[in-house]
Amino acid sequence: MAVAIVTDSTAYLAPARVEQLCAESGVGFEVVPLHVVVGGKEHREGIDVSAVDLGEALRRFVPVTTSRPAPQEFLEAYERLAAAGADSIVSVHISADMSATVQGAHLAAAQSSVPVTVVDSRVIGMALGYAAVSAAQAAAAGADAASCARVAAGRAQAATVVFYVHTLEHLRRGGRIGSASALLGSALAIKPILSLREGHIEPIERVRTSGRALARMVELAGAAADTAREAGQVVDVSVQHVDFGDKASEVATALADRISDAGEIVIGALGAVVGAHVGPGTVAITVSPRVGLT
Protein backbone atom coordinates (compact mmCIF):
# COMPACT_ATOMS: atom_id res chain seq x y z
CA MET A 1 0.00 0.00 0.00
CA ALA A 2 1.44 3.39 -1.05
CA VAL A 3 1.07 5.99 1.69
CA ALA A 4 1.54 9.65 0.79
CA ILE A 5 2.09 12.57 3.17
CA VAL A 6 0.57 16.06 3.20
CA THR A 7 1.51 18.89 5.51
CA ASP A 8 1.02 22.65 5.46
CA SER A 9 3.30 25.61 4.94
CA THR A 10 3.76 26.28 8.67
CA ALA A 11 6.08 23.25 8.74
CA TYR A 12 8.59 25.56 7.00
CA LEU A 13 10.34 22.76 5.17
CA ALA A 14 12.67 24.15 2.52
CA PRO A 15 11.49 23.25 -1.01
CA ALA A 16 14.86 21.65 -1.73
CA ARG A 17 14.44 19.44 1.31
CA VAL A 18 11.00 18.32 0.18
CA GLU A 19 12.32 17.54 -3.28
CA GLN A 20 15.20 15.53 -1.82
CA LEU A 21 12.86 13.66 0.51
CA CYS A 22 10.57 12.69 -2.37
CA ALA A 23 13.48 11.62 -4.55
CA GLU A 24 15.16 9.53 -1.84
CA SER A 25 12.05 7.96 -0.32
CA GLY A 26 9.82 7.63 -3.36
CA VAL A 27 6.94 8.81 -1.18
CA GLY A 28 4.41 11.33 -2.45
CA PHE A 29 4.64 14.52 -0.37
CA GLU A 30 2.74 17.80 -0.74
CA VAL A 31 2.75 21.08 1.18
CA VAL A 32 -0.51 23.06 1.21
CA PRO A 33 0.03 26.80 1.79
CA LEU A 34 -1.83 28.82 4.40
CA HIS A 35 -2.98 32.28 3.41
CA VAL A 36 -1.77 35.71 4.48
CA VAL A 37 -3.78 38.87 3.87
CA VAL A 38 -1.54 41.95 3.70
CA GLY A 39 -3.28 45.28 3.36
CA GLY A 40 -6.42 43.57 2.08
CA LYS A 41 -4.63 41.48 -0.57
CA GLU A 42 -4.56 37.70 -0.11
CA HIS A 43 -1.35 35.72 -0.66
CA ARG A 44 -0.26 32.09 -0.37
CA GLU A 45 2.52 31.55 2.14
CA GLY A 46 5.78 30.50 0.58
CA ILE A 47 4.50 31.11 -2.93
CA ASP A 48 3.71 34.79 -3.36
CA VAL A 49 4.55 36.23 0.07
CA SER A 50 7.71 35.81 2.12
CA ALA A 51 8.78 36.58 5.67
CA VAL A 52 10.75 39.52 4.27
CA ASP A 53 7.60 40.91 2.65
CA LEU A 54 5.77 40.46 5.93
CA GLY A 55 8.46 42.22 7.96
CA GLU A 56 8.30 45.22 5.67
CA ALA A 57 4.51 45.34 5.98
CA LEU A 58 4.58 45.11 9.78
CA ARG A 59 7.16 47.89 10.00
CA ARG A 60 4.84 50.07 7.90
CA PHE A 61 1.91 49.13 10.18
CA VAL A 62 0.05 47.57 7.26
CA PRO A 63 -2.81 45.34 8.54
CA VAL A 64 -1.90 41.64 8.33
CA THR A 65 -4.18 38.66 8.97
CA THR A 66 -3.90 34.93 8.28
CA SER A 67 -6.32 32.18 7.31
CA ARG A 68 -6.42 28.45 6.71
CA PRO A 69 -6.38 26.91 3.22
CA ALA A 70 -9.81 26.22 1.77
CA PRO A 71 -10.90 22.57 2.02
CA GLN A 72 -10.80 22.44 -1.78
CA GLU A 73 -7.04 23.10 -1.68
CA PHE A 74 -6.53 20.07 0.52
CA LEU A 75 -8.82 17.97 -1.64
CA GLU A 76 -6.88 18.91 -4.77
CA ALA A 77 -3.63 17.86 -3.06
CA TYR A 78 -5.18 14.56 -1.98
CA GLU A 79 -6.49 13.84 -5.47
CA ARG A 80 -3.14 14.64 -7.09
CA LEU A 81 -1.45 12.15 -4.80
CA ALA A 82 -4.15 9.55 -5.43
CA ALA A 83 -3.71 10.01 -9.18
CA ALA A 84 0.03 9.48 -8.71
CA GLY A 85 -0.62 6.11 -7.05
CA ALA A 86 -1.26 6.76 -3.35
CA ASP A 87 -3.68 4.29 -1.78
CA SER A 88 -3.92 6.31 1.46
CA ILE A 89 -2.75 9.65 2.81
CA VAL A 90 -1.57 10.98 6.17
CA SER A 91 -2.19 14.72 6.50
CA VAL A 92 -0.17 16.32 9.33
CA HIS A 93 -0.91 19.90 10.36
CA ILE A 94 -0.44 22.89 12.64
CA SER A 95 -1.99 22.75 16.10
CA ALA A 96 -5.77 23.14 16.03
CA ASP A 97 -5.44 25.58 18.95
CA MET A 98 -3.63 27.97 16.61
CA SER A 99 -5.40 27.49 13.30
CA ALA A 100 -8.51 25.97 11.72
CA THR A 101 -6.26 24.20 9.21
CA VAL A 102 -6.97 20.76 10.70
CA GLN A 103 -10.69 21.41 10.33
CA GLY A 104 -10.22 22.19 6.64
CA ALA A 105 -8.22 19.00 6.18
CA HIS A 106 -10.97 16.95 7.83
CA LEU A 107 -13.60 18.46 5.53
CA ALA A 108 -11.50 17.57 2.49
CA ALA A 109 -10.73 14.09 3.82
CA ALA A 110 -14.44 13.30 3.88
CA GLN A 111 -14.56 13.86 0.10
CA SER A 112 -11.25 12.24 -0.85
CA SER A 113 -11.22 9.27 -3.22
CA VAL A 114 -8.66 7.54 -0.96
CA PRO A 115 -8.64 7.26 2.85
CA VAL A 116 -7.02 10.24 4.61
CA THR A 117 -5.83 10.20 8.22
CA VAL A 118 -5.64 13.76 9.58
CA VAL A 119 -3.15 14.41 12.39
CA ASP A 120 -3.35 17.46 14.65
CA SER A 121 0.35 17.73 15.45
CA ARG A 122 -0.22 20.16 18.35
CA VAL A 123 2.93 21.98 17.19
CA ILE A 124 4.12 24.40 14.52
CA GLY A 125 7.33 25.25 12.66
CA MET A 126 10.04 22.65 12.33
CA ALA A 127 8.49 20.57 15.12
CA LEU A 128 5.74 19.99 12.54
CA GLY A 129 8.26 19.71 9.73
CA TYR A 130 10.22 16.94 11.46
CA ALA A 131 6.96 15.09 12.24
CA ALA A 132 5.96 15.15 8.57
CA VAL A 133 9.43 14.02 7.47
CA SER A 134 9.34 11.10 9.93
CA ALA A 135 5.92 10.08 8.60
CA ALA A 136 7.36 10.03 5.07
CA GLN A 137 10.34 7.97 6.21
CA ALA A 138 7.98 5.49 7.88
CA ALA A 139 5.95 5.27 4.66
CA ALA A 140 9.14 4.60 2.70
CA ALA A 141 9.91 1.76 5.10
CA GLY A 142 6.55 0.15 4.29
CA ALA A 143 4.46 1.33 7.25
CA ASP A 144 0.71 1.64 6.79
CA ALA A 145 -1.18 4.91 7.21
CA ALA A 146 -2.11 4.31 10.86
CA SER A 147 1.53 3.63 11.75
CA CYS A 148 2.74 6.68 9.81
CA ALA A 149 0.21 8.83 11.67
CA ARG A 150 1.46 7.47 15.02
CA VAL A 151 5.05 8.24 14.05
CA ALA A 152 4.14 11.81 13.13
CA ALA A 153 2.18 12.39 16.32
CA GLY A 154 4.88 10.79 18.44
CA ARG A 155 7.70 12.87 17.02
CA ALA A 156 5.66 16.07 17.32
CA GLN A 157 4.81 15.28 20.94
CA ALA A 158 8.46 14.61 21.77
CA ALA A 159 9.65 17.99 20.48
CA THR A 160 10.69 20.87 22.71
CA VAL A 161 9.96 24.33 21.30
CA VAL A 162 11.18 27.51 23.00
CA PHE A 163 11.10 30.99 21.53
CA TYR A 164 11.76 34.64 22.18
CA VAL A 165 9.69 37.53 20.86
CA HIS A 166 10.76 41.14 20.77
CA THR A 167 7.28 42.19 21.83
CA LEU A 168 4.10 40.38 22.89
CA GLU A 169 1.97 42.85 20.99
CA HIS A 170 1.73 40.79 17.80
CA LEU A 171 0.62 37.71 19.72
CA ARG A 172 -1.96 39.80 21.56
CA ARG A 173 -3.36 41.29 18.36
CA GLY A 174 -3.63 37.89 16.71
CA GLY A 175 -5.34 36.27 19.69
CA ARG A 176 -2.60 33.61 19.99
CA ILE A 177 -1.05 34.82 23.24
CA GLY A 178 -2.62 32.21 25.55
CA SER A 179 -1.46 32.24 29.16
CA ALA A 180 1.43 34.53 28.19
CA SER A 181 -1.14 37.33 28.49
CA ALA A 182 -0.18 37.46 32.17
CA LEU A 183 3.10 39.07 31.07
CA LEU A 184 1.52 41.96 29.16
CA GLY A 185 1.46 44.40 32.06
CA SER A 186 5.22 44.21 32.47
CA ALA A 187 6.11 43.53 28.84
CA LEU A 188 8.21 46.68 28.49
CA ALA A 189 10.37 45.73 31.45
CA ILE A 190 11.03 42.09 30.57
CA LYS A 191 11.99 39.82 27.70
CA PRO A 192 9.74 36.76 27.67
CA ILE A 193 10.83 33.20 26.92
CA LEU A 194 7.84 31.25 25.66
CA SER A 195 7.14 27.62 24.88
CA LEU A 196 4.69 25.59 22.86
CA ARG A 197 2.96 23.09 25.13
CA GLU A 198 -0.12 20.99 24.47
CA GLY A 199 -0.79 22.94 21.33
CA HIS A 200 -0.71 26.46 22.73
CA ILE A 201 1.73 29.13 23.90
CA GLU A 202 2.84 29.27 27.52
CA PRO A 203 5.40 31.50 29.26
CA ILE A 204 8.47 29.82 30.72
CA GLU A 205 10.59 32.62 32.14
CA ARG A 206 11.14 36.33 31.88
CA VAL A 207 14.54 38.00 31.86
CA ARG A 208 15.80 41.55 31.52
CA THR A 209 17.69 41.50 28.22
CA SER A 210 17.37 39.88 24.83
CA GLY A 211 20.90 38.52 25.13
CA ARG A 212 20.05 36.76 28.36
CA ALA A 213 16.82 35.42 26.84
CA LEU A 214 18.67 33.88 23.90
CA ALA A 215 21.37 32.43 26.14
CA ARG A 216 18.74 30.91 28.42
CA MET A 217 16.99 29.37 25.42
CA VAL A 218 20.24 27.63 24.49
CA GLU A 219 20.44 26.26 28.03
CA LEU A 220 16.87 24.97 27.86
CA ALA A 221 17.44 23.39 24.46
CA GLY A 222 20.62 21.75 25.71
CA ALA A 223 18.77 20.29 28.69
CA ALA A 224 16.10 18.86 26.36
CA ALA A 225 18.82 17.29 24.21
CA ASP A 226 20.45 15.79 27.30
CA THR A 227 17.16 14.15 28.28
CA ALA A 228 16.77 12.68 24.80
CA ARG A 229 20.35 11.42 24.81
CA GLU A 230 19.77 9.65 28.11
CA ALA A 231 16.84 7.88 26.44
CA GLY A 232 19.12 6.80 23.59
CA GLN A 233 17.65 9.22 21.07
CA VAL A 234 19.39 11.41 18.49
CA VAL A 235 17.98 14.93 18.25
CA ASP A 236 17.61 17.27 15.32
CA VAL A 237 17.75 20.97 16.11
CA SER A 238 16.29 23.90 14.22
CA VAL A 239 16.78 27.62 14.80
CA GLN A 240 14.16 29.76 13.08
CA HIS A 241 13.66 33.50 13.09
CA VAL A 242 11.66 36.44 11.83
CA ASP A 243 13.90 39.21 10.47
CA PHE A 244 16.63 38.34 13.01
CA GLY A 245 19.09 36.28 11.01
CA ASP A 246 22.28 37.47 12.69
CA LYS A 247 21.05 36.51 16.15
CA ALA A 248 19.71 33.20 14.85
CA SER A 249 23.19 32.39 13.50
CA GLU A 250 24.74 33.20 16.88
CA VAL A 251 22.22 30.95 18.61
CA ALA A 252 22.93 28.13 16.16
CA THR A 253 26.66 28.42 16.83
CA ALA A 254 26.06 28.25 20.58
CA LEU A 255 23.82 25.22 20.12
CA ALA A 256 26.45 23.45 18.04
CA ASP A 257 28.85 23.82 20.96
CA ARG A 258 26.25 22.74 23.51
CA ILE A 259 24.73 19.84 21.52
CA SER A 260 27.75 18.52 19.69
CA ASP A 261 26.13 15.18 18.80
CA ALA A 262 22.96 16.57 17.20
CA GLY A 263 21.79 14.84 14.05
CA GLU A 264 21.49 18.24 12.40
CA ILE A 265 21.37 21.89 13.36
CA VAL A 266 19.65 24.00 10.72
CA ILE A 267 18.83 27.70 10.46
CA GLY A 268 15.82 29.02 8.62
CA ALA A 269 13.25 31.79 8.48
CA LEU A 270 9.81 31.48 9.94
CA GLY A 271 7.34 32.28 7.21
CA ALA A 272 4.70 34.95 6.87
CA VAL A 273 1.93 33.14 8.78
CA VAL A 274 3.89 32.68 11.99
CA GLY A 275 5.69 35.97 11.47
CA ALA A 276 2.37 37.79 11.41
CA HIS A 277 1.64 36.54 14.92
CA VAL A 278 5.05 36.82 16.57
CA GLY A 279 6.55 39.79 14.75
CA PRO A 280 10.09 40.76 13.71
CA GLY A 281 12.86 39.98 16.18
CA THR A 282 11.64 36.47 16.99
CA VAL A 283 13.99 33.51 17.45
CA ALA A 284 12.68 29.97 17.99
CA ILE A 285 14.54 26.75 18.83
CA THR A 286 13.12 23.29 18.17
CA VAL A 287 14.74 20.19 19.65
CA SER A 288 13.20 17.14 18.01
CA PRO A 289 14.17 13.63 19.13
CA ARG A 290 14.11 11.08 16.33
CA VAL A 291 11.20 8.98 17.52
CA GLY A 292 10.96 5.93 15.26
CA LEU A 293 8.33 3.44 14.26
CA THR A 294 7.43 1.14 17.17
Buried (B, 14 or more C-beta within 10 A) or exposed (E): EBBBBBBBBBBBBEEEBBEEBBEEBEBBBBBBBBBBBBEEEEBBBBEEBBBEBBBBBBEEEEEBBBBBBBBEBBBBBBBBBBEEEBBBBBBBBBBBBBBEBBBBBBBBBEEBEBBBBBBBBBBBBBBBBBBBBBBBBBBBBEBBBEBBBBBBBBBBBBBBBBBBBBBBEBBBBBEBBBEBEEBBEEBEEBBBBBBBBEBBBEBBBBBEEBEEBBBBBBEBBBEBBBBBBEEEBBBBBBBBBBBBBEBBEBBBBBBEEBBEEBBEBBBBBBBBBBBBBBBBBBBBBBBBBBBEBE
